[in-house]
Amino acid sequence: AQTSRAEELYKQILNSTASTSKGSAVNADKEQSLRDQDLTPDRDASGLAQVITLSRSFMSSTAKAKTAKLIRTLLNYFNFIPNSRQTQIDVLTDNIEWSKREKRIFLKHSLEIRLVSLQLEALQYKLALTRIDALLTELKRLDDKMILTEVHLLERTFYRGIGNLSKSKAALTSARTAANSIYCPHLQAALDLQSGVLHAEDKYYTTAYSYFYETFENMSSQDDPAALSALKYMLLCKVMLNMPEDVTSLLSIKLAVKYAQLREIESMRAIALAHQNRNLSDFEKALRDYKHEIDCVAKQVGRGRQDVEAKCALNCLCEK
């Protein structure tokens, strides 16, 4: 694929030279360009990877906080490029080594957290665990509670992914312990979400619902996209608790209204209505029409699709 115009502009600016007297102006120009230029979704992942590599010579001369912000800005463009996960993994691995050489420890940790998340998505569990163990050892020595909490949450995801529920619970407990001495609304919401998933896995849906509700309120107030996930889990808990009539009322509250017409939410509403009306044919139609959405929600709360289907079908057939 041809390198984009924006990528070419990046490269021109990054390769530009100027006299020492104009150095600060050039740096400001580079910094603003890196922040403001648009890489649209159809761009080539390899071109973006080249831009990130080229930008390192400039970043070596900038403040560490600015470097972290700029590199995150560039990395975020990968989110709009389909099938770019392996390229992201390669870029992150390379930049972790660079940040280690440059002694940019905070940047190294943030990149490693991002890398582990991608490795878990790619089911590269062995590589993810190696990185998690190394991070935990280093962070405990540095006593960085915030990043330590994030890594314990990744550790929880890892053990849950391989089916080791006891270690998964232990990792969540460690995350809560690390978070006790800090205040970070985003991390607290992530902890509540994972606690809800844990209780849903154990079929304690009432407790799970309370955690999901706290998460939803917290994330909605921050306009965090993860609020949608919390809302879906809330609705599923109501269905699993044999309280489908609550789904409609939940979707009418102020915080939930903006999500009510999304397909993921429509799938939960269709299941709840079939359940409420004790209509098995409507339930089967909802399963066909929203197969992908129901699969995703059931998986995220630790229940298999068949488990959710069986529970809902039984409730459709039974009297309250």
C-alpha positions as CSV (number, residue, x, y, z in Angstrom):
1,A,0.0,0.0,0.0
2,Q,1.1,3.5,-0.7
3,T,2.4,5.5,2.2
4,S,-0.2,8.1,3.1
5,R,0.2,11.9,2.7
6,A,0.1,12.3,6.4
7,E,2.8,9.7,6.9
8,E,5.0,11.5,4.3
9,L,4.4,14.8,6.1
10,Y,5.5,13.2,9.4
11,K,8.7,11.9,7.8
12,Q,9.5,15.2,6.2
13,I,9.1,17.1,9.6
14,L,11.0,14.4,11.5
15,N,13.9,14.4,9.1
16,S,14.0,18.2,8.9
17,T,17.1,20.1,10.1
18,A,17.5,23.6,11.5
19,S,20.1,25.8,13.1
20,T,20.5,25.6,16.9
21,S,18.8,29.0,17.3
22,K,15.7,27.6,15.7
23,G,15.8,24.2,17.4
24,S,13.0,24.9,19.9
25,A,10.7,26.1,17.1
26,V,11.4,23.0,15.0
27,N,10.7,20.8,18.0
28,A,7.4,22.6,18.7
29,D,6.5,22.1,15.0
30,K,7.3,18.4,15.1
31,E,5.4,18.0,18.3
32,Q,2.3,19.7,17.0
33,S,2.5,17.7,13.8
34,L,2.7,14.4,15.6
35,R,-0.3,15.4,17.7
36,D,-2.6,16.9,15.0
37,Q,-2.0,15.1,11.8
38,D,-4.7,12.5,10.9
39,L,-4.0,8.9,9.9
40,T,-7.4,7.7,8.6
41,P,-8.6,4.1,9.0
42,D,-7.4,3.0,5.5
43,R,-3.7,3.7,6.2
44,D,-1.0,1.1,6.0
45,A,0.2,-0.3,9.4
46,S,3.7,-0.7,8.1
47,G,3.8,3.0,7.2
48,L,2.7,4.0,10.7
49,A,5.3,1.7,12.2
50,Q,8.0,3.5,10.2
51,V,6.7,6.9,11.4
52,I,7.0,5.7,15.0
53,T,10.5,4.4,14.5
54,L,11.6,7.7,12.8
55,S,10.0,9.8,15.6
56,R,12.3,8.3,18.2
57,S,15.3,10.5,17.3
58,F,13.1,13.5,17.9
59,M,11.6,12.0,21.1
60,S,15.1,11.5,22.5
61,S,15.4,15.3,22.8
62,T,12.0,15.9,24.4
63,A,10.8,15.7,28.0
64,K,9.8,12.2,29.1
65,A,6.2,13.1,29.8
66,K,5.8,14.5,26.3
67,T,7.5,11.5,24.8
68,A,5.0,9.2,26.4
69,K,2.0,11.3,25.3
70,L,3.3,11.5,21.7
71,I,4.1,7.9,21.3
72,R,0.6,7.0,22.7
73,T,-1.0,9.3,20.2
74,L,0.8,7.5,17.3
75,L,0.1,4.0,18.7
76,N,-3.6,4.8,19.0
77,Y,-3.8,5.1,15.2
78,F,-3.4,1.4,15.0
79,N,-6.9,1.1,16.5
80,F,-8.3,2.2,13.2
81,I,-6.2,-0.1,11.0
82,P,-7.8,-3.6,10.5
83,N,-5.6,-6.6,11.0
84,S,-2.8,-4.6,12.5
85,R,-2.4,-6.5,15.8
86,Q,0.9,-8.3,14.9
87,T,2.4,-5.1,13.6
88,Q,1.4,-3.4,16.8
89,I,3.1,-6.2,18.8
90,D,6.3,-5.8,16.8
91,V,6.3,-2.0,17.1
92,L,5.7,-2.2,20.9
93,T,8.4,-4.8,21.4
94,D,10.9,-2.7,19.5
95,N,9.9,0.5,21.4
96,I,10.1,-1.2,24.7
97,E,13.8,-2.0,24.0
98,W,14.3,1.6,22.9
99,S,12.8,3.0,26.1
100,K,14.9,0.6,28.1
101,R,18.1,1.9,26.4
102,E,16.9,5.5,26.9
103,K,16.1,4.8,30.6
104,R,12.5,6.0,30.1
105,I,11.1,3.6,32.7
106,F,7.5,5.0,32.9
107,L,7.2,4.8,29.1
108,K,8.6,1.3,29.1
109,H,6.0,0.2,31.7
110,S,3.1,1.7,29.8
111,L,4.2,0.1,26.5
112,E,4.6,-3.3,28.3
113,I,1.1,-3.1,29.6
114,R,-0.2,-2.3,26.1
115,L,1.8,-5.2,24.7
116,V,0.5,-7.7,27.3
117,S,-3.1,-6.7,26.5
118,L,-2.5,-7.4,22.8
119,Q,-0.7,-10.7,23.6
120,L,-3.7,-11.8,25.7
121,E,-6.1,-10.9,22.8
122,A,-3.9,-12.9,20.5
123,L,-3.9,-15.8,23.0
124,Q,-0.1,-15.6,23.3
125,Y,-0.4,-16.7,26.9
126,K,3.2,-17.9,27.5
127,L,4.7,-14.6,26.2
128,A,2.1,-12.6,28.2
129,L,2.9,-14.4,31.4
130,T,6.6,-13.9,31.0
131,R,6.1,-10.2,30.6
132,I,3.6,-10.0,33.5
133,D,5.9,-11.8,35.9
134,A,8.8,-9.5,35.0
135,L,6.6,-6.4,35.4
136,L,5.3,-7.5,38.8
137,T,8.9,-8.0,40.1
138,E,10.0,-4.6,38.9
139,L,6.9,-2.7,40.0
140,K,6.9,-4.2,43.5
141,R,10.5,-2.9,43.9
142,L,9.6,0.5,42.6
143,D,6.3,0.6,44.6
144,D,4.3,2.1,41.8
145,K,0.8,1.2,43.0
146,M,-1.2,2.5,40.0
147,I,0.7,0.6,37.3
148,L,1.0,-2.4,39.7
149,T,-2.9,-2.5,39.9
150,E,-3.1,-2.5,36.1
151,V,-0.7,-5.4,35.8
152,H,-2.5,-7.4,38.4
153,L,-5.7,-6.9,36.4
154,L,-3.9,-8.2,33.3
155,E,-2.7,-11.1,35.4
156,R,-6.3,-11.8,36.4
157,T,-7.3,-11.8,32.7
158,F,-4.5,-14.2,31.9
159,Y,-5.4,-16.8,34.6
160,R,-9.1,-16.4,33.6
161,G,-8.2,-17.1,30.0
162,I,-6.4,-20.3,30.8
163,G,-9.2,-21.4,33.2
164,N,-7.3,-21.1,36.5
165,L,-10.0,-19.5,38.5
166,S,-8.3,-19.7,41.9
167,K,-5.2,-17.7,40.6
168,S,-7.6,-15.4,38.8
169,K,-9.3,-14.5,42.0
170,A,-6.0,-14.1,43.8
171,A,-4.8,-11.7,41.1
172,L,-8.0,-9.6,41.6
173,T,-7.4,-9.5,45.3
174,S,-3.8,-8.4,44.7
175,A,-5.1,-5.6,42.4
176,R,-7.5,-4.4,45.1
177,T,-4.8,-4.4,47.7
178,A,-2.5,-2.4,45.5
179,A,-5.3,0.1,44.7
180,N,-6.2,0.7,48.3
181,S,-3.6,3.5,48.7
182,I,-4.4,5.4,45.5
183,Y,-7.4,7.2,44.0
184,C,-8.0,6.7,40.3
185,P,-11.7,6.5,39.1
186,H,-10.7,4.7,35.9
187,L,-8.9,1.9,37.8
188,Q,-11.6,1.7,40.4
189,A,-14.1,1.1,37.6
190,A,-11.9,-1.6,36.1
191,L,-11.7,-3.3,39.4
192,D,-15.4,-3.2,39.9
193,L,-16.0,-4.6,36.4
194,Q,-13.6,-7.5,37.0
195,S,-15.3,-8.1,40.4
196,G,-18.6,-8.3,38.7
197,V,-17.3,-10.8,36.2
198,L,-15.9,-12.9,39.0
199,H,-19.2,-13.1,40.8
200,A,-21.1,-13.8,37.6
201,E,-18.7,-16.7,36.9
202,D,-19.7,-18.0,40.4
203,K,-23.4,-17.4,39.5
204,Y,-23.8,-14.8,42.2
205,Y,-25.7,-12.5,39.8
206,T,-27.2,-10.1,42.4
207,T,-23.7,-9.2,43.7
208,A,-22.4,-9.1,40.1
209,Y,-25.1,-6.7,39.2
210,S,-24.2,-4.3,42.0
211,Y,-20.6,-4.2,40.8
212,F,-21.6,-3.7,37.2
213,Y,-23.9,-0.9,38.2
214,E,-21.1,0.9,40.1
215,T,-18.9,0.5,37.0
216,F,-21.5,1.8,34.7
217,E,-22.1,4.9,36.8
218,N,-18.4,5.6,37.1
219,M,-17.5,5.1,33.5
220,S,-20.5,6.9,32.1
221,S,-19.5,10.0,34.1
222,Q,-16.1,9.8,32.4
223,D,-17.6,9.1,28.9
224,D,-15.6,5.9,28.9
225,P,-16.6,3.5,26.1
226,A,-16.3,0.6,28.6
227,A,-19.6,1.9,30.1
228,L,-21.4,0.0,27.3
229,S,-19.9,-3.3,28.4
230,A,-21.0,-2.7,32.0
231,L,-24.5,-2.0,30.9
232,K,-24.7,-5.2,28.8
233,Y,-23.6,-7.2,31.8
234,M,-26.2,-5.5,34.0
235,L,-28.9,-6.5,31.5
236,L,-27.7,-10.1,31.3
237,C,-27.7,-10.3,35.1
238,K,-31.3,-9.3,35.2
239,V,-32.2,-12.0,32.6
240,M,-30.2,-14.6,34.5
241,L,-32.0,-13.5,37.8
242,N,-35.3,-14.2,36.1
243,M,-36.1,-10.4,36.2
244,P,-36.5,-9.5,32.5
245,E,-39.1,-6.9,33.2
246,D,-36.3,-4.7,34.8
247,V,-34.4,-4.5,31.5
248,T,-36.9,-2.0,30.0
249,S,-36.9,0.2,33.0
250,L,-33.1,0.1,33.2
251,L,-32.8,1.3,29.6
252,S,-35.0,4.3,30.4
253,I,-32.7,5.8,33.1
254,K,-30.8,8.9,32.1
255,L,-27.3,7.4,31.8
256,A,-28.5,4.4,29.7
257,V,-30.8,6.2,27.2
258,K,-27.9,7.0,24.8
259,Y,-27.1,3.3,24.5
260,A,-30.6,2.0,24.1
261,Q,-30.7,1.9,20.3
262,L,-27.3,0.1,19.9
263,R,-27.4,-3.4,18.4
264,E,-25.7,-4.9,21.4
265,I,-28.4,-3.5,23.7
266,E,-31.2,-4.4,21.3
267,S,-30.0,-8.1,21.5
268,M,-30.4,-8.1,25.3
269,R,-33.8,-6.4,25.0
270,A,-35.0,-9.0,22.6
271,I,-33.9,-11.8,24.9
272,A,-35.5,-10.1,27.9
273,L,-38.8,-9.6,26.1
274,A,-39.0,-13.2,25.0
275,H,-38.2,-14.2,28.5
276,Q,-40.9,-11.9,30.0
277,N,-43.5,-13.1,27.5
278,R,-42.6,-16.8,28.0
279,N,-42.3,-17.0,24.2
280,L,-39.9,-19.7,23.2
281,S,-40.2,-18.9,19.4
282,D,-39.3,-15.3,20.0
283,F,-36.4,-16.4,22.1
284,E,-35.1,-18.7,19.4
285,K,-35.5,-15.8,16.8
286,A,-33.5,-13.5,19.1
287,L,-30.7,-16.1,19.3
288,R,-30.6,-16.3,15.5
289,D,-30.8,-12.6,14.9
290,Y,-28.2,-11.6,17.5
291,K,-25.9,-14.6,17.6
292,H,-22.7,-12.7,17.6
293,E,-23.8,-10.1,20.3
294,I,-25.1,-12.8,22.7
295,D,-21.9,-14.8,22.3
296,C,-19.7,-11.8,23.2
297,V,-21.7,-10.9,26.3
298,A,-22.0,-14.5,27.6
299,K,-18.2,-15.0,27.1
300,Q,-17.3,-11.8,28.9
301,V,-19.2,-12.7,32.0
302,G,-17.7,-16.2,32.1
303,R,-20.8,-18.1,31.0
304,G,-20.9,-20.2,27.8
305,R,-23.5,-19.4,25.2
306,Q,-25.2,-22.7,25.8
307,D,-25.4,-21.9,29.6
308,V,-27.1,-18.6,28.9
309,E,-29.4,-20.2,26.3
310,A,-30.5,-23.0,28.6
311,K,-31.2,-20.7,31.5
312,C,-33.2,-18.3,29.4
313,A,-35.1,-21.1,27.6
314,L,-36.0,-22.7,30.9
315,N,-37.2,-19.4,32.2
316,C,-39.3,-18.9,29.1
317,L,-41.0,-22.2,29.7
318,C,-41.5,-22.0,33.5
319,E,-43.8,-19.9,35.6
320,K,-42.4,-17.3,37.9
